[in-house]
Amino acid sequence: MPPTPDPRPVGDLPNAIGKTAARALSLNGITHLEQVAEHSTKELLAIHGVGPKAIAILGDALAAKGLAFEQP
């Protein structure tokens, strides 16, 4: 089986989230931190391939830009 291609970089999402999370977010139309901020952590965790590690990294990246996850 050939290796899975690495889709990174995806927009301005941090590479540290990993290629699985980057691909999953991209397939769901999320390619920029501003789009991440439109979703709650619960919504993002419901996307197969996005886990707690990616959420923590995204949270730090959002905070660095003065953004935050959507509050339910």
N, C-alpha and C positions, 0 to 999 in steps of 0.2 A: 504494500500500500504506500503510495507516495506521501511525503510529509504535507501537512496542511499549510497552505501559503499564509504568510504573515501579512495581514491587511494594514498594519501600522505603517506610517501614521494615519490616523483617522481624524480629520479636522484638527481641532486643538485639544483633543482628548489626550491625557498623559499616557505615554507608552507603557508606563509601569502597571497599568491595569491588566496587561496581558493580552495576547492575541485572541483568545477565546472571547473575552469580554468585549474587546474592541470590535470583533466581527459581529457579535450578538447585538450590540448597541447599533452598529451601522445598519444591520439588516432591519432594525426597527426604526430607522430614520433618525437616529440620534448620533450626530457627528460633531457637535460643538457643546462646550460647557454650558452655554446659554440654554440649549435644549435639555441638557441634564437637569438644570435648575427648574424646569417645568414639570418635573416628575418627583414623586415621593420615593423614599428609599424602598418602601414596600412594593411600589410599581416596578422599580428597577430590579429588585431581587426576584420578581416574578418572571423576568426574562431569563430563559434557560441560557446559562453561560456567564451570568453576572452574579458574583458572589460577594460575601462580606468584605473580602480583601479589596476588590474593585470599588466597592462602595466607600470604604475608608479612604482610598487614594483619590477618588472623585470628590469626596467631601473636602479633603485638604486642598485640592485644586480649585474647587468652587470658592472656598474661604479666601484663598490667595487673590481671587478676582473680585471679592466682595459679594459673592453670590452664595446661595444656600439651596438645599433641596426644598421642593414644594412641601408645605405642611398639610397633612390630611385634614 
